[in-house]
Amino acid sequence: MKQAHVGQTRARSAGAIAIGALLLAAGLAACGGGGSAAPDTPTPPVTPNPSAITASKPGELLALVKATLAARQAQGWTSASAATLGGDAALAAVPATSTGAALERSNTTVQEAGIDEDDLVKSDGNLIHSLDNTQRNAKGALQSQLNLHLRAADGRVTLLQSLALPADPSTYPSTRGMLLASAAKRLAVLGESVTVTGTPSPCPPGAFCIATDALIYWPVAVQHETQVQAVELAGTGAATATLGTRLTLSGQVVGSRLVGNTLVLVTSYLPTLPVDLLPANATTAERDAALAKTTAADVLPTLRVNGGTAQPLVVDTDCHVQPKNASLSLQVTTITAIDLGAPGLPRRSRCFLGGTEAIYLSPANNLYLATSRYATVLTRGLVVHAAQATTDIHKFSVTGQAITYRASGEVTGHLGWDPERSAYRLSEHNGDLRVLSFTGETGWGWLADANSTVAPSPATLSVLRERASDQSLQVLGQLPNSKTPGPLGHAGEQVYAVRFAGDRGYLVTFRRTDPLYVLDLSNPADPQQAGELQMPGYSDYLFPLDNGLLLGVGRDADANGRLGGVKVALLDVANPKLPKALDSQTLGGAGSWTALDSSSHGINLFARGSSVRVALPTMLIGSEGQWQQGLSRWEVDTQARKLSAKPALGVTTSFDTDLGQQRSVQIEAQVYWLRNGQLSGWDW
């Protein structure tokens, strides 16, 4: 079952705030073992893969939904609202000077080079596009706007245009980010909205729910919608941008990726069914009648184009089902491939009955959708995973608008407690998927819990390879294993940062010190722990650099594990058996935080030759409790293997807690900082 998340995430509606989750059985068997038979040995019959999802035959999806609803009714469920957090156990613009040479630049960080992710600022080097989510319209409601800036040869920027972005009527509208399809002269702005559709619902039988007196928002049934607003970019005239086609899809965004002109959008839809609209005291006969009149159209997401009439986004035969899935939560995950290079945003969608909490798109255009089972939320506010927690993974290939299901598998454990970092636990290399899952049951709701009795167990690395004969992702190699039984992490440590790079893996755990583990993945069937480095504090994110270097960004800590300020560390991993700490810089004291604490896009790295320039919005607290906000900067000389701190830019003593909306990009010799919706430029 999809987990409810604790901690900071991107701006979400109140309806998506963690209000409870269910402890449900999934009933999925493990995948079979790998290997192949000798040439002279008869090939044994292939056992069907119970994790695989199959194309829905006409009527099959509806039959499964009705069976699930009947099972829910037998267990005393009264509405879908208590399951609003439930997952399922099944799983950009024409340059202003197009004749000139391309300008050296760096946008905000992405997991895989060449695969863009939606964010608040995008640039092609000449134009800088930014989102301002701080403005309000004449009625006092939030009104997001797109600002277009022209960059001159000397680095100065001029605001060309501010374009108000429409928002569908909603209780909680928000603008998530944008993607820039440069060749298509088009931006795609992603928005989300939430509308309350029901009254508070009691905690369902068998569930662990947060005590109602501890809730900030009462649990209610809500409907999510996702908007894709095309913005046409025509040049550098007075009317640079105009609004184009607008798509509105049922469900909320799980993630998006852009490859060339193809926008890959993954959404999760929790339908409101006829039985969900009945009052809690409805009779069995009334519930049976509502169940009988349920249709596939009630279950599947819809699409509206330019605010028009809702039409099916998919039909039942566009979907996949997993008959072995015993979860009682009903979610529909939809993959939509949208062509940003064509008029009207032509698209194609596929779906499956099940939830998704993390997506990963590889450079080989393989899309992996992952969901952890059995998450629950206790009254103390910690997310707890059952000891038998398992993560289901479904693999699709996405080429242009062609979406093809490939295989499914599972790994022990779950992908952690932070949705911003879940995707970094997945990585494909030479066709094999590497997954770093956590086998601990309880996450730390607060950093202070690092010194409490909350003690997650170490992690598990799994290498999965597709087997076409039964559409399975087979576990090819694992660590720990019988030959290398030592744990990944010391007792009581929790995994913080994970990064894969080629045939290496890097893993940071923390309790009182920061062990960095270097994993040798050159033999996918026999992964090894190559080396280990102990140092104070921990890293939330790791960034591989040239010449065998690794940059870690996180927190400092003393010998007892008490956290300090923001820490940036330069590590030498050229020899994987002997990783070394070359240097580190710490800013501020305990309680300081950065834009990375809210978004994986919060940091900006720009490599020019042997120099890597690092920009990170920070809010630092001094020894006497005073606050200081600014754009903190560092430089790494990859040739000399040195780290140096640069003076912060735009330093103020104001208290601005919305670091989650701050970003920076770099172009040539300048850095541009988006703060409070406004863009400012600085010489580096």
Order of alpha helices (4+ residues) and beta strands (2+ residues): beta-alpha-beta-beta-beta-beta-beta-beta-beta-beta-beta-beta-beta-alpha-alpha-beta-beta-beta-beta-beta-beta-beta-beta-beta-beta-beta-alpha-beta-beta-beta-beta-beta-beta-beta-beta-beta-beta-beta-beta-beta-beta-beta-beta-beta-beta-beta-beta
